[in-house]
Amino acid sequence: MEASFVNFIEPGDTAIIGVNGFFAERMTEVASRCGAKIIRINQDWGGIVEPERMIKALKDNPEAKICAVVHAETSTGVRQPLEEIGAYCKKVDTLFLVDAVTSLGGCEVKVDEWGIDICYSCTQKGISVPPGLSPITISSKALDVVYSRKTKVQSFYLDLLLLEKYWGEERVYHHTAPVSMFYALREGLKIIFEEGLEARFKRHETLGDRLKMELEGFGFKPFAQEGYRLPMLTSVTLPDWVDDIPTRKRLLDEYNIEVGGGLGQLKSKIWRIGLMGETCRIQSIHCLMGALRDILS
């Protein structure tokens, strides 16, 4: 996220950010530290940012350097539609920036087709390898912006121009590469390739629906906007008779199951249950349901 802003934003640039959750809020924090003028398109947490509102902001602010949204908002379980926003950004100079941290490896992320110029993710969620790497992809349109900067990138470590020299033919020393992490990533990608993307996405969709159904049987209610719920992260509101922290503590201490609580304004109001990558298995659902049955009875 930070690399995606520090390389493209210079002080005084305008950034339009769709804000509908904890990590979208973090985008505004990072962009503000780069000196950006931020135009927030606010949406209640749990809902999508309507694409037409983002496009209207783009039309009203044609000078905007970046238009940013979170594809899979980890704090709410919402899947943000991207196609319309990306199609508009293709026609203008504004760069389309997308956070795909939770979505990559669990559902479609069509970077080129959807007109995404800057897209970043992680290794520990949908790819299911150790944390520590952040895959990022940059379009030629976005690279032109980096090359034409008037000021130096404020971060030495995240400067794409320096990294380009390190990874290119010059091999100008920049840092010590985390080689073991690359081997882990290669193995994770090989496993994904062997399964096939279509089968992998279907597995997440099918088991995500199963988890939601099972939870509703216990009285939990889906939190994210209907029609835009993530398959790999399920958010639910708690029944009145379920105590948030004590129940999650028992799940962890007695059953080795960790369930995420609400972040920010949703603290103690929702649960966030990850079912992604190699943990997206029917056995995971059975274990959670059995543990809840024991605790809640």
Contacts in CASP RR format, 6 or more apart in sequence:
PFRMAT RR
TARGET T0000
AUTHOR 0000-0000-0000
METHOD contacts of the structure
MODEL  1
MEASFVNFIEPGDTAIIGVNGFFAERMTEVASRCGAKIIRINQDWGGIVE
PERMIKALKDNPEAKICAVVHAETSTGVRQPLEEIGAYCKKVDTLFLVDA
VTSLGGCEVKVDEWGIDICYSCTQKGISVPPGLSPITISSKALDVVYSRK
TKVQSFYLDLLLLEKYWGEERVYHHTAPVSMFYALREGLKIIFEEGLEAR
FKRHETLGDRLKMELEGFGFKPFAQEGYRLPMLTSVTLPDWVDDIPTRKR
LLDEYNIEVGGGLGQLKSKIWRIGLMGETCRIQSIHCLMGALRDILS
1 23 0 8 1.000
1 26 0 8 1.000
1 27 0 8 1.000
1 30 0 8 1.000
1 99 0 8 1.000
1 120 0 8 1.000
2 30 0 8 1.000
2 155 0 8 1.000
2 158 0 8 1.000
3 120 0 8 1.000
3 134 0 8 1.000
3 136 0 8 1.000
3 155 0 8 1.000
3 158 0 8 1.000
3 160 0 8 1.000
4 68 0 8 1.000
4 97 0 8 1.000
4 118 0 8 1.000
4 120 0 8 1.000
4 136 0 8 1.000
5 15 0 8 1.000
5 27 0 8 1.000
5 30 0 8 1.000
5 31 0 8 1.000
5 34 0 8 1.000
5 36 0 8 1.000
5 66 0 8 1.000
5 97 0 8 1.000
6 30 0 8 1.000
6 34 0 8 1.000
6 153 0 8 1.000
6 154 0 8 1.000
6 155 0 8 1.000
6 158 0 8 1.000
6 159 0 8 1.000
7 146 0 8 1.000
7 153 0 8 1.000
7 158 0 8 1.000
7 159 0 8 1.000
7 160 0 8 1.000
8 65 0 8 1.000
8 66 0 8 1.000
8 95 0 8 1.000
8 97 0 8 1.000
8 118 0 8 1.000
8 142 0 8 1.000
8 145 0 8 1.000
8 146 0 8 1.000
9 15 0 8 1.000
9 31 0 8 1.000
9 34 0 8 1.000
9 35 0 8 1.000
9 36 0 8 1.000
9 65 0 8 1.000
9 66 0 8 1.000
10 34 0 8 1.000
10 35 0 8 1.000
10 65 0 8 1.000
10 149 0 8 1.000
10 150 0 8 1.000
10 151 0 8 1.000
11 34 0 8 1.000
11 35 0 8 1.000
11 36 0 8 1.000
11 151 0 8 1.000
12 35 0 8 1.000
12 36 0 8 1.000
12 37 0 8 1.000
13 34 0 8 1.000
13 35 0 8 1.000
13 36 0 8 1.000
13 37 0 8 1.000
13 65 0 8 1.000
13 66 0 8 1.000
14 36 0 8 1.000
14 37 0 8 1.000
14 38 0 8 1.000
14 39 0 8 1.000
14 61 0 8 1.000
14 63 0 8 1.000
14 64 0 8 1.000
14 65 0 8 1.000
14 66 0 8 1.000
15 31 0 8 1.000
15 36 0 8 1.000
15 37 0 8 1.000
15 38 0 8 1.000
15 39 0 8 1.000
15 64 0 8 1.000
15 65 0 8 1.000
15 66 0 8 1.000
15 67 0 8 1.000
15 68 0 8 1.000
16 39 0 8 1.000
16 41 0 8 1.000
16 54 0 8 1.000
16 57 0 8 1.000
16 58 0 8 1.000
16 61 0 8 1.000
16 64 0 8 1.000
16 66 0 8 1.000
16 67 0 8 1.000
16 68 0 8 1.000
16 94 0 8 1.000
17 24 0 8 1.000
17 27 0 8 1.000
17 28 0 8 1.000
17 31 0 8 1.000
17 38 0 8 1.000
17 39 0 8 1.000
17 40 0 8 1.000
17 41 0 8 1.000
17 67 0 8 1.000
17 68 0 8 1.000
17 69 0 8 1.000
18 24 0 8 1.000
18 27 0 8 1.000
18 40 0 8 1.000
18 41 0 8 1.000
18 42 0 8 1.000
18 43 0 8 1.000
18 49 0 8 1.000
18 54 0 8 1.000
18 68 0 8 1.000
18 69 0 8 1.000
18 70 0 8 1.000
19 25 0 8 1.000
19 27 0 8 1.000
19 28 0 8 1.000
19 40 0 8 1.000
19 41 0 8 1.000
19 42 0 8 1.000
19 43 0 8 1.000
19 49 0 8 1.000
20 42 0 8 1.000
20 43 0 8 1.000
20 44 0 8 1.000
20 45 0 8 1.000
20 46 0 8 1.000
20 47 0 8 1.000
20 48 0 8 1.000
20 49 0 8 1.000
20 70 0 8 1.000
20 73 0 8 1.000
20 76 0 8 1.000
20 78 0 8 1.000
20 80 0 8 1.000
21 45 0 8 1.000
21 46 0 8 1.000
21 70 0 8 1.000
21 73 0 8 1.000
21 75 0 8 1.000
21 76 0 8 1.000
22 45 0 8 1.000
22 73 0 8 1.000
22 74 0 8 1.000
22 75 0 8 1.000
22 76 0 8 1.000
22 263 0 8 1.000
22 264 0 8 1.000
22 266 0 8 1.000
23 70 0 8 1.000
23 73 0 8 1.000
23 74 0 8 1.000
23 75 0 8 1.000
23 99 0 8 1.000
23 101 0 8 1.000
24 69 0 8 1.000
24 70 0 8 1.000
24 73 0 8 1.000
24 99 0 8 1.000
27 68 0 8 1.000
27 70 0 8 1.000
27 99 0 8 1.000
28 38 0 8 1.000
28 40 0 8 1.000
31 38 0 8 1.000
31 66 0 8 1.000
31 68 0 8 1.000
32 38 0 8 1.000
34 154 0 8 1.000
36 65 0 8 1.000
36 66 0 8 1.000
39 57 0 8 1.000
39 61 0 8 1.000
39 64 0 8 1.000
41 49 0 8 1.000
41 53 0 8 1.000
41 54 0 8 1.000
41 57 0 8 1.000
43 49 0 8 1.000
43 50 0 8 1.000
45 75 0 8 1.000
45 76 0 8 1.000
45 265 0 8 1.000
45 266 0 8 1.000
46 73 0 8 1.000
46 76 0 8 1.000
46 77 0 8 1.000
46 78 0 8 1.000
46 223 0 8 1.000
46 224 0 8 1.000
46 225 0 8 1.000
46 235 0 8 1.000
47 76 0 8 1.000
47 78 0 8 1.000
47 224 0 8 1.000
47 225 0 8 1.000
47 228 0 8 1.000
48 78 0 8 1.000
48 79 0 8 1.000
48 80 0 8 1.000
48 81 0 8 1.000
48 225 0 8 1.000
48 228 0 8 1.000
49 69 0 8 1.000
49 80 0 8 1.000
51 81 0 8 1.000
51 83 0 8 1.000
51 84 0 8 1.000
51 85 0 8 1.000
52 84 0 8 1.000
54 67 0 8 1.000
54 69 0 8 1.000
54 85 0 8 1.000
55 84 0 8 1.000
55 85 0 8 1.000
55 88 0 8 1.000
57 64 0 8 1.000
57 67 0 8 1.000
58 64 0 8 1.000
58 67 0 8 1.000
58 88 0 8 1.000
58 89 0 8 1.000
58 92 0 8 1.000
58 94 0 8 1.000
62 92 0 8 1.000
62 93 0 8 1.000
62 94 0 8 1.000
64 94 0 8 1.000
65 94 0 8 1.000
65 95 0 8 1.000
65 145 0 8 1.000
66 94 0 8 1.000
66 95 0 8 1.000
66 96 0 8 1.000
66 97 0 8 1.000
66 118 0 8 1.000
67 85 0 8 1.000
67 89 0 8 1.000
67 94 0 8 1.000
67 95 0 8 1.000
67 96 0 8 1.000
67 97 0 8 1.000
68 96 0 8 1.000
68 97 0 8 1.000
68 98 0 8 1.000
68 99 0 8 1.000
69 80 0 8 1.000
69 82 0 8 1.000
69 85 0 8 1.000
69 97 0 8 1.000
69 98 0 8 1.000
69 99 0 8 1.000
70 80 0 8 1.000
70 98 0 8 1.000
70 99 0 8 1.000
70 101 0 8 1.000
71 79 0 8 1.000
71 80 0 8 1.000
71 82 0 8 1.000
71 98 0 8 1.000
71 99 0 8 1.000
71 100 0 8 1.000
71 102 0 8 1.000
71 103 0 8 1.000
71 109 0 8 1.000
72 78 0 8 1.000
72 79 0 8 1.000
72 80 0 8 1.000
72 99 0 8 1.000
72 100 0 8 1.000
72 101 0 8 1.000
72 102 0 8 1.000
72 103 0 8 1.000
72 107 0 8 1.000
72 230 0 8 1.000
72 232 0 8 1.000
72 233 0 8 1.000
73 80 0 8 1.000
73 102 0 8 1.000
74 101 0 8 1.000
74 102 0 8 1.000
74 233 0 8 1.000
74 272 0 8 1.000
75 262 0 8 1.000
75 263 0 8 1.000
75 264 0 8 1.000
75 266 0 8 1.000
75 272 0 8 1.000
76 223 0 8 1.000
76 224 0 8 1.000
76 235 0 8 1.000
76 266 0 8 1.000
76 270 0 8 1.000
77 223 0 8 1.000
77 224 0 8 1.000
77 229 0 8 1.000
77 230 0 8 1.000
77 233 0 8 1.000
77 234 0 8 1.000
77 235 0 8 1.000
77 272 0 8 1.000
78 224 0 8 1.000
78 225 0 8 1.000
78 228 0 8 1.000
78 229 0 8 1.000
78 230 0 8 1.000
78 235 0 8 1.000
79 103 0 8 1.000
79 107 0 8 1.000
79 224 0 8 1.000
79 228 0 8 1.000
79 229 0 8 1.000
79 230 0 8 1.000
80 228 0 8 1.000
81 228 0 8 1.000
82 98 0 8 1.000
82 114 0 8 1.000
82 116 0 8 1.000
83 114 0 8 1.000
85 96 0 8 1.000
86 96 0 8 1.000
86 114 0 8 1.000
86 115 0 8 1.000
86 116 0 8 1.000
87 114 0 8 1.000
87 115 0 8 1.000
89 95 0 8 1.000
89 96 0 8 1.000
89 115 0 8 1.000
89 117 0 8 1.000
90 115 0 8 1.000
95 117 0 8 1.000
95 118 0 8 1.000
95 139 0 8 1.000
95 141 0 8 1.000
95 142 0 8 1.000
95 145 0 8 1.000
96 115 0 8 1.000
96 116 0 8 1.000
96 117 0 8 1.000
96 118 0 8 1.000
97 116 0 8 1.000
97 117 0 8 1.000
97 118 0 8 1.000
97 119 0 8 1.000
98 111 0 8 1.000
98 116 0 8 1.000
98 118 0 8 1.000
98 119 0 8 1.000
99 120 0 8 1.000
100 109 0 8 1.000
100 119 0 8 1.000
100 120 0 8 1.000
100 121 0 8 1.000
101 120 0 8 1.000
101 121 0 8 1.000
101 122 0 8 1.000
101 125 0 8 1.000
102 125 0 8 1.000
102 126 0 8 1.000
102 230 0 8 1.000
102 232 0 8 1.000
102 233 0 8 1.000
102 276 0 8 1.000
103 109 0 8 1.000
103 121 0 8 1.000
103 230 0 8 1.000
103 232 0 8 1.000
104 121 0 8 1.000
104 122 0 8 1.000
104 125 0 8 1.000
104 126 0 8 1.000
104 127 0 8 1.000
104 135 0 8 1.000
105 125 0 8 1.000
105 126 0 8 1.000
105 127 0 8 1.000
105 192 0 8 1.000
105 197 0 8 1.000
105 200 0 8 1.000
105 201 0 8 1.000
105 276 0 8 1.000
105 277 0 8 1.000
106 126 0 8 1.000
106 200 0 8 1.000
106 201 0 8 1.000
106 204 0 8 1.000
106 231 0 8 1.000
106 232 0 8 1.000
106 276 0 8 1.000
106 277 0 8 1.000
106 280 0 8 1.000
107 201 0 8 1.000
107 204 0 8 1.000
107 205 0 8 1.000
107 230 0 8 1.000
107 231 0 8 1.000
107 232 0 8 1.000
108 201 0 8 1.000
109 119 0 8 1.000
109 121 0 8 1.000
111 119 0 8 1.000
111 137 0 8 1.000
112 139 0 8 1.000
115 139 0 8 1.000
116 137 0 8 1.000
116 139 0 8 1.000
117 138 0 8 1.000
117 139 0 8 1.000
117 141 0 8 1.000
117 142 0 8 1.000
118 136 0 8 1.000
118 137 0 8 1.000
118 138 0 8 1.000
118 139 0 8 1.000
118 142 0 8 1.000
119 136 0 8 1.000
119 137 0 8 1.000
120 134 0 8 1.000
120 135 0 8 1.000
120 136 0 8 1.000
120 137 0 8 1.000
121 127 0 8 1.000
121 134 0 8 1.000
121 135 0 8 1.000
121 136 0 8 1.000
122 131 0 8 1.000
122 132 0 8 1.000
122 133 0 8 1.000
122 134 0 8 1.000
122 135 0 8 1.000
123 129 0 8 1.000
123 130 0 8 1.000
123 131 0 8 1.000
123 132 0 8 1.000
123 133 0 8 1.000
123 134 0 8 1.000
123 135 0 8 1.000
123 181 0 8 1.000
123 184 0 8 1.000
123 185 0 8 1.000
124 130 0 8 1.000
124 131 0 8 1.000
124 132 0 8 1.000
125 232 0 8 1.000
125 276 0 8 1.000
125 277 0 8 1.000
126 232 0 8 1.000
126 276 0 8 1.000
126 277 0 8 1.000
127 185 0 8 1.000
127 188 0 8 1.000
127 189 0 8 1.000
127 192 0 8 1.000
127 277 0 8 1.000
128 188 0 8 1.000
128 191 0 8 1.000
128 276 0 8 1.000
128 277 0 8 1.000
128 278 0 8 1.000
128 279 0 8 1.000
129 181 0 8 1.000
129 184 0 8 1.000
129 185 0 8 1.000
129 187 0 8 1.000
129 188 0 8 1.000
130 181 0 8 1.000
130 184 0 8 1.000
132 178 0 8 1.000
132 181 0 8 1.000
133 178 0 8 1.000
133 181 0 8 1.000
133 182 0 8 1.000
133 185 0 8 1.000
135 185 0 8 1.000
138 146 0 8 1.000
138 160 0 8 1.000
143 160 0 8 1.000
146 160 0 8 1.000
146 161 0 8 1.000
147 161 0 8 1.000
152 159 0 8 1.000
153 159 0 8 1.000
153 160 0 8 1.000
153 161 0 8 1.000
156 162 0 8 1.000
157 175 0 8 1.000
162 172 0 8 1.000
162 174 0 8 1.000
163 174 0 8 1.000
165 171 0 8 1.000
165 172 0 8 1.000
165 174 0 8 1.000
166 172 0 8 1.000
166 173 0 8 1.000
166 174 0 8 1.000
166 175 0 8 1.000
191 278 0 8 1.000
192 200 0 8 1.000
195 203 0 8 1.000
200 277 0 8 1.000
201 231 0 8 1.000
203 280 0 8 1.000
204 231 0 8 1.000
204 232 0 8 1.000
204 275 0 8 1.000
204 276 0 8 1.000
204 277 0 8 1.000
204 280 0 8 1.000
205 231 0 8 1.000
207 231 0 8 1.000
207 275 0 8 1.000
207 280 0 8 1.000
207 281 0 8 1.000
207 282 0 8 1.000
207 285 0 8 1.000
208 231 0 8 1.000
208 232 0 8 1.000
208 234 0 8 1.000
208 275 0 8 1.000
208 280 0 8 1.000
209 231 0 8 1.000
210 282 0 8 1.000
210 285 0 8 1.000
211 234 0 8 1.000
211 273 0 8 1.000
211 275 0 8 1.000
211 285 0 8 1.000
211 288 0 8 1.000
212 222 0 8 1.000
212 229 0 8 1.000
212 234 0 8 1.000
212 236 0 8 1.000
214 285 0 8 1.000
214 289 0 8 1.000
215 234 0 8 1.000
215 236 0 8 1.000
215 273 0 8 1.000
216 222 0 8 1.000
218 239 0 8 1.000
218 289 0 8 1.000
218 292 0 8 1.000
218 296 0 8 1.000
219 239 0 8 1.000
220 236 0 8 1.000
220 237 0 8 1.000
220 238 0 8 1.000
220 239 0 8 1.000
220 242 0 8 1.000
220 271 0 8 1.000
221 236 0 8 1.000
221 237 0 8 1.000
221 239 0 8 1.000
222 229 0 8 1.000
222 234 0 8 1.000
222 235 0 8 1.000
222 236 0 8 1.000
222 237 0 8 1.000
223 235 0 8 1.000
223 236 0 8 1.000
223 237 0 8 1.000
223 270 0 8 1.000
224 230 0 8 1.000
224 235 0 8 1.000
229 235 0 8 1.000
231 275 0 8 1.000
232 274 0 8 1.000
232 275 0 8 1.000
232 276 0 8 1.000
232 277 0 8 1.000
232 280 0 8 1.000
233 272 0 8 1.000
233 273 0 8 1.000
233 274 0 8 1.000
233 275 0 8 1.000
233 276 0 8 1.000
234 272 0 8 1.000
234 273 0 8 1.000
234 274 0 8 1.000
234 275 0 8 1.000
235 270 0 8 1.000
235 271 0 8 1.000
235 272 0 8 1.000
235 273 0 8 1.000
236 270 0 8 1.000
236 271 0 8 1.000
236 273 0 8 1.000
237 269 0 8 1.000
237 270 0 8 1.000
238 244 0 8 1.000
238 269 0 8 1.000
238 270 0 8 1.000
238 271 0 8 1.000
241 296 0 8 1.000
242 296 0 8 1.000
244 261 0 8 1.000
244 268 0 8 1.000
244 271 0 8 1.000
245 268 0 8 1.000
247 295 0 8 1.000
247 296 0 8 1.000
248 258 0 8 1.000
248 259 0 8 1.000
248 260 0 8 1.000
248 261 0 8 1.000
248 271 0 8 1.000
250 295 0 8 1.000
251 257 0 8 1.000
251 258 0 8 1.000
251 259 0 8 1.000
251 288 0 8 1.000
251 291 0 8 1.000
251 292 0 8 1.000
251 295 0 8 1.000
252 258 0 8 1.000
252 259 0 8 1.000
254 291 0 8 1.000
254 295 0 8 1.000
255 287 0 8 1.000
255 291 0 8 1.000
257 287 0 8 1.000
257 288 0 8 1.000
257 291 0 8 1.000
259 271 0 8 1.000
259 272 0 8 1.000
259 273 0 8 1.000
259 288 0 8 1.000
260 271 0 8 1.000
260 272 0 8 1.000
260 273 0 8 1.000
260 274 0 8 1.000
261 267 0 8 1.000
261 268 0 8 1.000
261 270 0 8 1.000
261 271 0 8 1.000
261 272 0 8 1.000
262 268 0 8 1.000
262 269 0 8 1.000
262 270 0 8 1.000
262 271 0 8 1.000
262 272 0 8 1.000
263 272 0 8 1.000
273 288 0 8 1.000
275 284 0 8 1.000
275 285 0 8 1.000
END
